[in-house]
Amino acid sequence: MLINGDTGDLHVASRQPFPYGAYSSIPLDTFGPRAVSPEGALSLAHVYGAVRLVASAVGTLPLETRDMMNGGVLVRAAQTARLLRYQPNSDMSAKVLWTLVATHLLLRGNAYLAKSFDSRGLVSELLPINPSRVFPFRDENGDKRFRIVSGSSVKFVERIFTPDQILHVIGHSIDDGLSGASPISLVRNRMGVQTAQSEAQGRLYAQGLSTRGALSVPPGVQLTKE
């Protein structure tokens, strides 16, 4: 059990839906009238196409594994090959998982995988966590930690995890390297304008190009040609 409490273990935190959104630290405001979130940017056809193309290509790349020593214990390549190349968890193939990891990197700049351990202390599953729920930070000793927010229909639960429990795949970082920067947030102003343009075009097509209306005059007023 990695999480003790009413919400269960880390499997629950990684798989259950998050009911009220997230305490996102990613800026969403733009110069335009529309805020842009990483997932909301997918409504733009070119963003969705680019993310799908890159993520799908990454998901098909092979992952080679080799025998290695870990703390004096020989870890066979076959053990990691099953996780990395074939079946990372009971729900997903490797292609599905790494496509999702690439999608998280492209949208939010970070991907997080929870490690599930077997009775021998070896990693038996890798479970993706929605990056909007994970907040990396350093504790008073300078060690990296992860605050994960999970929730049920009635309450939120926060727990702290270590890098031994969470595999953090970092995208392009522009500050201290603790976490990656969301590519969407960096160009959100341009995307906000494009979103507003798409909305304006949709409204125009829905209403038609002709201006419709009626003119009226107050009662008792004689309407003349002039």
Salt bridges, closest charged atoms under 4 A:
ASP6 OD2 - LYS155 NZ 3.03
ASP9 OD2 - HIS11 ND1 3.53
ASP29 OD1 - ARG188 NH2 3.88
GLU39 OE2 - ARG108 NE 2.93
GLU64 OE1 - ARG85 NH1 3.97
ASP67 OD2 - ARG76 NH1 3.28
ASP91 OD2 - ARG15 NE 3.02
ASP118 OD2 - ARG120 NH2 3.04
GLU125 OE1 - HIS11 NE2 3.35
ASP139 OD2 - ARG145 NE 3.67
GLU158 OE2 - ARG147 NH1 3.25
GLU199 OE1 - ARG34 NE 2.66
GLU199 OE2 - ARG203 NH2 3.04
